[in-house]
Amino acid sequence: MTRLKEKDINQIAETLVVYNNDLVRMTGCTLKEIAAQASGKKIDYLDRQNPLVAVVPMTCGQGIIEGFSESVASIITYLGFRTVITNNSDAGGVAEAVQEGAEILFMADDHRFVAINLKTGKVSDNGDATGKGYVTGLKHMCQGLEGKHVLLLGAGPVGNSAALTLVRYGALVTVFDIDLSASQRLRGVIEELGYSVQVETDLESALARHQIFVDACPAENVIELRYISKNTKIAAPGIPLGVQGLGVEQLLTDRLLHDPLQIGVATMLGEVL
Ligand code: 2YC
């Protein structure tokens, strides 16, 4: 799992309004609408909820990421929910949150980033939520995915969730991962659920044949300029962005969905409410 850096997240809180406007321009949906759809909740259901949400810093492993808790809290606050960052970290922070009456906890160590509803026991994992949220955004960007060919890059936790969401939206999915066994495992999981995906081993050939991409891998420059056409659309939850360099980002201003935390955190909240 890619560990965020402070520089990836230090602008989030102050740019949420601009970010949301960009999202509406690209998908026709606000961040809250994408989170609601991706988590299967109605917007007015979300609007009726009023839990206290606590973000608990975790010092274990590689420790605190400067600005991480603040960024997570700013997204939740932006969505209209009361949010606190606990003064204590780790177990003390969890105890503090419960004593303050928090109903929902957000916390991340080096292996899992989870949201937990203390009342209902619902748990949402960032990887799973991110896959759902990004594919929901991509569906709107493409005016539907039914019958459309999509190339999924990366068969990790986000890729697995994205694949399932894609096939449920009727997309024709091809998956590539540098680890062929990861692609094959993903195919097995999808087939278990009654769907199918194609496994691709030749990245260049796959890139040349597709115009809709989900970049759920941590590689940079994986999608190069020569594979970008005027109809290309990319949902890129992967950190760092895999279409960097070559001025590709400018080329894709309205057709590239990419953020370090926003869609994943918003969908996590939708899932546990
Ligand atoms: O500040 C803290 O509480 C740290 N323990 C947070 C560590 C987060 C590690 N995970 C990541 O950087 C990314 C997240 C976007 C979710 C998955 N990987």
Residues whose N, C-alpha, C, O or C-beta is under 5 A from the ligand:
A	BS01	2YC	M1 T2 R3 L4 V56 P57 M58 T59 C60 G63 I64 I65 F68 S69 A108 D109 D110 F113 N126 P260
